[in-house]
């Protein structure tokens, strides 16, 4: 059997303030095979952001195990976590997180620069990814010269530049209008279907979750549902038709 890209078992997460423990996640189990497209939904306080931080090796679980691409992340140092993030995960955020003083191409090349790739090679690869998202002609512009949708496509190009097997997208359409959101979600679908990239998306919007293959619903740190998106959204009382 092929090893899943993400494999978490009985993951718990607690925060401590002095002797007071606040538990946020309760025994989460999840296996994400390569090529999956999973949406994680939940109300504020459900634990979805905490879980996303664990998926992205930005935080570590209090208990349980998390294997990413076959590596036991709970045994890694901070430096080792940074390395696996750089090589395995591309991040796309709601607020784009582009550096305003840098050009579009420089922003996209950053993950490769951090990985020790020469600036010339990183720039060349950045142009390849910008062309794939239709923004090669904007390479010399700065982020504030782009629309919100264009900035998010730059963020997607940056997420892809190191050829990671996994993209983590945290509310990637939260700052976008409806039509632009549709374009971004279609881009994710294309990446998943044509390039086989595994996508894990956090959203609170059912119409955005409908673009995924699989849905996981959280409530108060527990998994309420894990299965096909269409069925999960139907159980929630939402239509699953995408634009």
HELIX and SHEET records of a PDB file:
HELIX    1   1 UNK A   48  UNK A   55  1                                   8    
HELIX    2   2 UNK A   73  UNK A   75  5                                   3    
HELIX    3   3 UNK A   78  UNK A   88  1                                  11    
HELIX    4   4 UNK A  104  UNK A  114  1                                  11    
HELIX    5   5 UNK A  119  UNK A  132  1                                  14    
HELIX    6   6 UNK A  136  UNK A  138  5                                   3    
HELIX    7   7 UNK A  143  UNK A  145  5                                   3    
HELIX    8   8 UNK A  148  UNK A  160  1                                  13    
HELIX    9   9 UNK A  178  UNK A  195  1                                  18    
HELIX   10  10 UNK A  206  UNK A  209  1                                   4    
HELIX   11  11 UNK A  229  UNK A  235  1                                   7    
SHEET    1   A 4 UNK A  20  UNK A  32  0                                        
SHEET    2   A 4 UNK A   6  UNK A  17 -1                                        
SHEET    3   A 4 UNK A  63  UNK A  68 -1                                        
SHEET    4   A 4 UNK A  71  UNK A  72 -1                                        
SHEET    1   B 6 UNK A  89  UNK A  93  0                                        
SHEET    2   B 6 UNK A 166  UNK A 170  1                                        
SHEET    3   B 6 UNK A 198  UNK A 202  1                                        
SHEET    4   B 6 UNK A  37  UNK A  41  1                                        
SHEET    5   B 6 UNK A 214  UNK A 219  1                                        
SHEET    6   B 6 UNK A 222  UNK A 228 -1                                        
END                                                                             
